[in-house]
Amino acid sequence: MTRGLPPPLLAALFVLAACAPLLLAVASGEPPEALQAEAGIGLGLAALALMLLQFAHSGRLETIAGRIGIDRTMRVHRSAGIALAAMALLHPLAFVAPPLFTNPELALRGLAGMLRAERMQSGVIALALLLVVVAASLARGRIGLAYQRWRALHAALGLAAAAFAVDHALRVGLYSGSAPLRAFWLGGLALAGSALLWTWAIKPIRDARAGWRVASVAPLGPDYWEVTLHRPSGAPLSFAAGQFAWLAFGRRAPWDDNPFSIASAPGDPRLAFVIREAGDLTRRIGALPLGSPVRVDAPHGAFVLDPSDRRAVLLIAGGAGIAPILSIWRDLAARPDAGAVRLVYGAWTAERLLYRDELARTAAERGFGLFLRVDEGPLCAGATRGILDASILREALTGLDPNATVAMVCGPTPMMLAVAATLERLGLPPEAIRYERFDYD
């Protein structure tokens, strides 16, 4: 992938941005306070820096996520959110730390008095909003909060928390009164607002103007549909095999879209998606009117092969995970220089093994290996009974050098983790096993 910053540079910039307020505070020339006060100030500076950085890696910015993938980016976002919430909670406690252990009642009275002070109001509001954002994110599945509503709430409350926190720092911060640190906070808040403006306004308008429309909706098997899109210009979307798109069918709000892997090969003027009926939107997918507009936010994802990589390719798909694997399979089939390619594809029943005829035809024409697995019910031609376990993976690797093979795995998260562990035991290096998740909880 050539989009996005290299991961080492990205990590270095993240650490530098997170530590910048501490460095600016040291360089401000202000005389240091008591140890507990300095600890409290440091925690507040670090928490606010991380809070503003949250907007940089939550806006589907390919500069950030292009090479590491959205799933890794979101895991960093989640971990940083928990860390900054902990720092924000410890920030006021640090100021009353010594008596907190020797005279807790006195310390808590002092803390309550400090938090009730008028000049502390913006800080208290920021902390309350931050805790609501973090709690709602961690408990979203348990409280039944829909992803789209949570996403809108998350962004609005997050920006409000950041604005109140910056106001608090500028009002009462010992070091934030210095010109460099003041500029850092105001610039960071402006960038956070710009990231949301790009994500919620500019980008959706741009994506809608691309003109994608529903070209066809066809059943593939029980609960599975193939949806293809086209646009009047006929220009294909520029993407790499294995990537995905966020789709919004019809006139939907900027936050009301869903991620789906692209199943078509790069260069195809039509975009194909394999969609399984699993939620409110997907249960109505078969009734999509032909010609209805679709907002396409793409491409995203780092689940791709390096075109210069000449290692053997082992593709492993479970259920709806066939979509990005099919895109890679089709792309490799179109390359005259493709080396050894093998596909292991498993599903609950034979009817859920999608595109069987196409896969068998390509395997025969190109000499690719194809291994089909069915868990229950009657078998289909070429399939064997069982799950994607060590026996079928060992068979698929026969004749291949594990140290010269790259594995691309897609399917339910438990299946991907189990397959990855099995491939490691069979000799594949961990860095040669790639998978991408759509689970951001």
Wavefront OBJ file of the C-alpha trace (Angstrom):
o trace
v 0.000 0.000 0.000
v 1.310 3.464 -0.894
v -1.534 5.429 0.739
v -0.977 6.719 4.226
v 2.016 7.313 6.449
v 4.437 4.461 7.157
v 3.548 2.823 10.507
v 6.864 3.672 12.279
v 6.532 7.339 11.276
v 2.872 7.343 12.298
v 3.725 5.917 15.725
v 6.533 8.439 16.215
v 4.264 11.361 15.296
v 1.564 10.075 17.655
v 3.985 9.875 20.597
v 5.461 13.292 19.738
v 2.013 14.929 19.565
v 0.940 13.282 22.825
v 4.093 14.454 24.621
v 4.266 17.922 23.009
v 2.261 19.708 25.760
v 4.568 18.278 28.446
v 7.619 19.447 26.515
v 6.103 22.899 25.948
v 5.261 23.139 29.654
v 8.863 22.359 30.604
v 10.102 24.952 28.097
v 7.698 27.650 29.333
v 10.060 28.772 32.086
v 7.397 28.646 34.805
v 8.782 27.617 38.216
v 7.638 24.115 39.200
v 4.881 23.577 41.734
v 4.715 20.975 44.510
v 5.137 17.383 43.390
v 1.442 16.460 43.626
v 0.457 19.604 41.723
v 2.979 18.868 38.989
v 1.625 15.315 38.757
v -1.925 16.603 38.451
v -0.954 19.147 35.809
v 0.987 16.528 33.849
v -1.966 14.135 33.866
v -4.260 16.915 32.653
v -1.907 17.945 29.852
v -1.466 14.354 28.678
v -5.209 13.622 28.843
v -6.102 16.689 26.792
v -3.433 15.914 24.202
v -4.795 12.380 23.787
v -8.353 13.728 23.613
v -7.517 16.006 20.685
v -5.567 13.220 18.988
v -8.699 11.045 19.104
v -10.181 13.097 16.270
v -7.186 12.451 14.025
v -7.611 8.664 14.025
v -11.402 8.459 14.109
v -12.291 10.158 10.826
v -11.486 7.439 8.280
v -8.460 9.444 7.186
v -6.348 7.361 4.852
v -3.263 9.342 5.811
v -3.634 7.734 9.236
v -5.226 4.343 8.493
v -4.046 3.668 4.927
v -1.229 1.279 5.806
v -2.317 -0.124 9.155
v -6.041 -0.616 8.517
v -9.177 0.796 10.094
v -9.452 -2.038 12.628
v -6.004 -1.357 14.124
v -6.679 2.373 14.045
v -9.925 1.885 15.953
v -8.237 -0.329 18.531
v -5.683 2.433 19.160
v -8.590 4.900 19.376
v -10.353 2.729 21.955
v -7.235 2.143 24.067
v -6.318 5.831 23.993
v -9.863 6.728 25.035
v -9.681 4.492 28.089
v -6.203 5.816 28.955
v -7.176 9.479 28.696
v -10.345 8.886 30.753
v -8.203 7.352 33.508
v -5.775 10.293 33.355
v -8.647 12.791 33.435
v -10.058 11.115 36.556
v -6.659 11.108 38.272
v -5.995 14.721 37.267
v -8.011 16.361 40.106
v -7.248 13.572 42.568
v -3.517 14.207 42.258
v -3.904 17.668 43.789
v -5.244 16.150 47.021
v -3.065 13.032 46.922
v -1.095 13.353 50.218
v -4.108 13.832 52.548
v -6.137 11.372 50.466
v -4.228 8.559 52.182
v -3.762 10.126 55.616
v -7.034 12.021 56.018
v -9.486 10.938 53.300
v -12.390 12.975 54.672
v -10.375 16.178 54.564
v -9.072 15.361 51.087
v -12.532 14.683 49.684
v -13.878 17.907 51.191
v -11.034 19.775 49.533
v -11.692 18.004 46.234
v -15.407 18.838 46.395
v -14.656 22.469 47.124
v -12.218 22.624 44.226
v -14.688 21.102 41.778
v -17.466 23.468 42.890
v -15.350 26.545 42.196
v -16.779 28.651 39.367
v -13.535 28.708 37.413
v -13.511 24.901 37.399
v -16.932 24.524 35.766
v -15.679 23.949 32.215
v -13.287 21.276 33.475
v -16.024 19.476 35.407
v -18.316 19.556 32.356
v -15.506 18.221 30.151
v -14.835 15.358 32.564
v -18.531 14.466 32.795
v -18.939 14.452 29.009
v -15.781 12.388 28.577
v -16.993 9.762 31.017
v -20.361 9.566 29.231
v -18.590 9.079 25.877
v -16.309 6.338 27.187
v -19.060 4.547 29.137
v -21.458 4.611 26.173
v -18.723 3.233 23.911
v -17.829 0.376 26.238
v -21.448 -0.532 26.962
v -23.000 0.135 23.546
v -23.747 -3.510 22.783
v -25.114 -4.226 26.245
v -27.459 -1.236 26.311
v -28.683 -1.801 22.750
v -27.500 1.544 21.370
v -27.554 1.364 17.560
v -24.177 1.916 15.902
v -25.381 4.880 13.823
v -26.870 6.706 16.818
v -23.835 5.947 18.933
v -21.521 7.270 16.212
v -23.357 10.612 15.987
v -23.533 10.916 19.786
v -19.887 9.927 20.131
v -18.735 12.674 17.766
v -20.952 15.434 19.172
v -20.198 14.758 22.831
v -16.525 14.142 22.073
v -16.110 17.536 20.409
v -18.032 19.248 23.211
v -15.807 17.561 25.814
v -12.685 18.679 23.947
v -13.936 22.278 23.701
v -14.739 22.468 27.423
v -11.398 20.835 28.276
v -9.462 23.368 26.188
v -11.410 26.202 27.830
v -10.531 24.734 31.239
v -6.838 24.517 30.343
v -6.734 28.112 29.113
v -8.644 29.422 32.142
v -6.803 27.707 34.995
v -3.763 25.987 33.491
v -0.506 27.109 35.001
v 1.479 26.388 31.848
v -1.284 26.737 29.241
v -1.117 30.518 29.533
v 2.163 30.486 27.616
v 1.834 31.443 23.968
v 3.186 28.158 22.511
v 0.949 25.919 24.609
v -2.067 28.185 24.101
v -1.505 27.978 20.342
v -1.149 24.190 20.607
v -4.518 23.808 22.346
v -6.384 26.172 20.031
v -4.760 24.642 16.947
v -5.556 21.126 18.152
v -9.190 22.047 18.777
v -9.429 23.635 15.325
v -8.000 20.482 13.741
v -10.464 18.339 15.713
v -13.363 20.438 14.448
v -11.968 20.295 10.915
v -11.747 16.498 11.087
v -15.421 16.291 12.049
v -16.378 18.829 9.365
v -14.582 16.689 6.787
v -16.137 13.457 8.050
v -19.714 14.657 8.517
v -20.136 17.276 5.773
v -17.513 17.627 3.074
v -16.747 13.955 2.478
v -20.391 12.721 2.363
v -21.256 15.436 -0.172
v -18.256 14.478 -2.289
v -19.066 10.765 -2.066
v -22.726 11.338 -2.999
v -21.699 13.326 -6.083
v -19.777 10.307 -7.412
v -23.141 9.106 -8.746
v -23.153 5.430 -7.730
v -26.511 3.673 -8.229
v -27.871 0.206 -7.525
v -27.459 -1.796 -10.759
v -28.668 -5.205 -9.554
v -29.714 -7.143 -6.459
v -29.531 -10.936 -6.778
v -29.930 -13.759 -4.253
v -26.787 -15.859 -3.767
v -27.979 -18.341 -1.151
v -29.876 -18.462 2.133
v -29.660 -14.944 3.640
v -27.036 -13.835 1.120
v -27.378 -11.219 -1.625
v -25.101 -9.808 -4.288
v -25.529 -6.067 -4.761
v -23.786 -4.434 -7.706
v -23.354 -0.708 -8.229
v -22.547 1.369 -11.281
v -22.287 5.030 -12.150
v -23.182 6.838 -15.388
v -19.586 7.788 -16.138
v -18.619 4.118 -16.217
v -15.355 5.000 -14.472
v -14.209 2.190 -12.152
v -13.399 2.861 -8.526
v -9.678 2.873 -7.849
v -9.040 0.316 -5.102
v -6.891 -2.676 -4.233
v -8.325 -6.182 -4.053
v -9.364 -6.932 -0.478
v -10.437 -3.421 0.464
v -13.905 -2.350 1.597
v -16.365 0.539 1.368
v -18.846 2.232 3.652
v -22.184 2.285 1.859
v -25.265 4.417 2.522
v -28.246 3.348 0.410
v -30.642 6.186 -0.441
v -30.619 9.599 1.194
v -29.167 8.823 4.604
v -27.498 10.905 7.273
v -23.687 11.190 7.102
v -23.319 8.860 10.081
v -25.780 6.259 8.761
v -23.615 3.954 6.645
v -22.232 0.435 6.949
v -18.956 -1.268 5.941
v -19.008 -3.966 3.249
v -16.070 -5.681 1.540
v -15.750 -5.268 -2.206
v -16.114 -8.586 -4.050
v -15.337 -7.382 -7.576
v -11.833 -7.134 -8.981
v -10.026 -3.816 -9.447
v -10.727 -2.301 -12.855
v -14.271 -3.644 -13.066
v -16.616 -0.703 -13.820
v -19.193 -2.260 -11.483
v -18.730 -2.668 -7.763
v -19.999 -5.961 -6.330
v -20.749 -6.659 -2.665
v -21.770 -9.838 -0.850
v -24.251 -8.834 1.851
v -25.646 -11.147 4.486
v -28.976 -10.462 6.172
v -27.894 -9.756 9.729
v -29.350 -6.420 10.864
v -31.986 -3.772 10.267
v -30.469 -2.564 7.008
v -29.362 -5.902 5.608
v -32.734 -7.562 6.271
v -34.205 -5.163 3.693
v -31.372 -5.492 1.191
v -33.367 -7.676 -1.223
v -35.962 -4.923 -1.633
v -33.503 -2.237 -2.739
v -34.983 -0.379 -5.751
v -32.813 -0.549 -8.848
v -31.348 2.828 -9.680
v -31.490 4.112 -6.106
v -28.519 6.315 -5.155
v -25.698 4.958 -3.012
v -23.102 6.988 -1.161
v -19.798 5.143 -1.445
v -16.985 6.026 0.946
v -14.055 4.028 -0.407
v -11.550 2.562 -0.595
v -10.541 1.607 2.927
v -8.600 -1.199 4.535
v -5.113 -2.671 4.498
v -6.203 -6.275 3.811
v -4.308 -6.324 0.516
v -1.438 -8.086 -1.166
v 1.744 -6.313 -2.162
v 1.856 -6.543 -5.998
v 5.617 -7.051 -5.825
v 5.302 -9.954 -3.352
v 6.082 -13.238 -5.114
v 5.219 -15.571 -2.254
v 2.563 -18.253 -2.598
v -0.897 -17.050 -1.566
v -3.203 -19.022 0.733
v -6.708 -17.530 0.841
v -9.022 -18.636 3.658
v -12.669 -17.612 3.841
v -15.482 -18.455 6.216
v -19.098 -17.540 5.438
v -19.545 -13.928 4.279
v -15.762 -13.548 4.515
v -15.669 -14.738 0.922
v -16.254 -11.164 -0.341
v -12.732 -9.677 -0.008
v -11.185 -13.105 -0.642
v -13.163 -13.330 -3.898
v -11.863 -9.919 -4.942
v -8.283 -11.067 -4.338
v -8.962 -14.392 -6.119
v -10.387 -12.593 -9.159
v -7.504 -10.142 -9.201
v -4.916 -12.933 -9.039
v -6.754 -14.832 -11.786
v -6.358 -11.807 -14.048
v -2.601 -11.645 -13.464
v -0.556 -13.752 -15.880
v 2.366 -13.763 -13.426
v 0.387 -15.039 -10.406
v 2.219 -17.856 -8.640
v 0.789 -20.584 -6.442
v -2.707 -19.626 -5.239
v -4.885 -21.786 -3.016
v -8.302 -21.097 -1.510
v -9.825 -22.792 1.539
v -13.509 -21.879 1.824
v -15.867 -23.128 4.499
v -19.536 -22.564 5.252
v -22.238 -23.985 7.491
v -24.081 -25.653 4.568
v -23.337 -26.247 0.905
v -25.954 -23.660 -0.117
v -23.861 -21.055 1.689
v -20.751 -21.812 -0.346
v -21.190 -18.920 -2.746
v -19.786 -18.637 -6.273
v -18.852 -22.348 -6.334
v -19.075 -22.640 -10.127
v -16.909 -19.574 -10.721
v -14.327 -20.707 -8.190
v -14.137 -24.209 -9.701
v -13.867 -22.810 -13.213
v -11.065 -20.401 -12.281
v -9.222 -23.126 -10.364
v -9.317 -25.407 -13.402
v -8.293 -22.684 -15.870
v -5.476 -21.198 -13.800
v -4.320 -24.235 -11.848
v -5.262 -22.685 -8.520
v -5.995 -24.940 -5.560
v -9.580 -25.021 -4.241
v -10.611 -26.677 -0.958
v -14.279 -26.522 0.045
v -15.545 -27.374 3.510
v -19.154 -27.953 4.671
v -20.057 -28.226 8.334
v -23.608 -29.623 8.148
v -26.096 -31.052 5.645
v -25.463 -32.606 2.216
v -22.109 -32.120 0.556
v -21.658 -30.448 -2.813
v -19.187 -31.372 -5.539
v -15.596 -31.014 -4.367
v -16.453 -30.367 -0.711
v -15.416 -32.312 2.362
v -16.999 -32.475 5.794
v -15.706 -30.392 8.673
v -14.636 -26.975 9.831
v -11.550 -24.990 8.846
v -9.251 -26.986 11.091
v -5.634 -28.110 10.973
v -6.347 -31.046 8.654
v -7.729 -28.969 5.768
v -5.148 -26.212 6.264
v -2.321 -28.749 6.292
v -3.676 -30.235 3.066
v -3.894 -26.798 1.443
v -0.279 -26.076 2.394
v 1.033 -29.333 0.907
v 3.966 -28.562 -1.371
v 4.247 -24.942 -0.212
v 7.073 -23.505 1.852
v 5.415 -21.953 4.943
v 8.194 -19.361 5.072
v 7.416 -18.329 1.492
v 3.623 -18.195 1.838
v 1.298 -15.365 2.817
v -2.141 -16.192 4.235
v -5.164 -13.902 3.861
v -7.952 -14.841 6.284
v -11.474 -13.413 6.433
v -14.575 -14.546 8.303
v -16.095 -14.407 11.783
v -13.619 -13.173 14.393
v -13.405 -16.477 16.351
v -12.750 -18.354 13.115
v -9.998 -15.922 12.065
v -8.258 -16.158 15.443
v -8.442 -19.963 15.432
v -7.163 -20.206 11.855
v -4.318 -17.773 12.558
v -3.216 -19.819 15.568
v -3.346 -23.029 13.525
v -1.334 -21.527 10.675
v 1.359 -20.469 13.143
v 1.560 -24.036 14.444
v 1.887 -25.211 10.832
v 4.951 -23.007 10.372
v 3.734 -19.704 8.914
v 5.435 -16.658 10.456
v 2.944 -14.425 12.326
v 3.689 -11.477 10.016
v 2.632 -13.588 7.033
v -0.897 -14.117 8.424
v -3.209 -11.205 7.680
v -6.791 -10.537 8.618
v -8.968 -7.481 9.152
v -11.949 -7.193 11.486
v -15.099 -5.073 11.302
v -15.717 -5.291 15.048
v -14.957 -1.905 16.603
v -16.380 -2.675 20.049
l 1 2 3 4 5 6 7 8 9 10 11 12 13 14 15 16 17 18 19 20 21 22 23 24 25 26 27 28 29 30 31 32 33 34 35 36 37 38 39 40 41 42 43 44 45 46 47 48 49 50 51 52 53 54 55 56 57 58 59 60 61 62 63 64 65 66 67 68 69 70 71 72 73 74 75 76 77 78 79 80 81 82 83 84 85 86 87 88 89 90 91 92 93 94 95 96 97 98 99 100 101 102 103 104 105 106 107 108 109 110 111 112 113 114 115 116 117 118 119 120 121 122 123 124 125 126 127 128 129 130 131 132 133 134 135 136 137 138 139 140 141 142 143 144 145 146 147 148 149 150 151 152 153 154 155 156 157 158 159 160 161 162 163 164 165 166 167 168 169 170 171 172 173 174 175 176 177 178 179 180 181 182 183 184 185 186 187 188 189 190 191 192 193 194 195 196 197 198 199 200 201 202 203 204 205 206 207 208 209 210 211 212 213 214 215 216 217 218 219 220 221 222 223 224 225 226 227 228 229 230 231 232 233 234 235 236 237 238 239 240 241 242 243 244 245 246 247 248 249 250 251 252 253 254 255 256 257 258 259 260 261 262 263 264 265 266 267 268 269 270 271 272 273 274 275 276 277 278 279 280 281 282 283 284 285 286 287 288 289 290 291 292 293 294 295 296 297 298 299 300 301 302 303 304 305 306 307 308 309 310 311 312 313 314 315 316 317 318 319 320 321 322 323 324 325 326 327 328 329 330 331 332 333 334 335 336 337 338 339 340 341 342 343 344 345 346 347 348 349 350 351 352 353 354 355 356 357 358 359 360 361 362 363 364 365 366 367 368 369 370 371 372 373 374 375 376 377 378 379 380 381 382 383 384 385 386 387 388 389 390 391 392 393 394 395 396 397 398 399 400 401 402 403 404 405 406 407 408 409 410 411 412 413 414 415 416 417 418 419 420 421 422 423 424 425 426 427 428 429 430 431 432 433 434 435 436 437 438 439 440 441
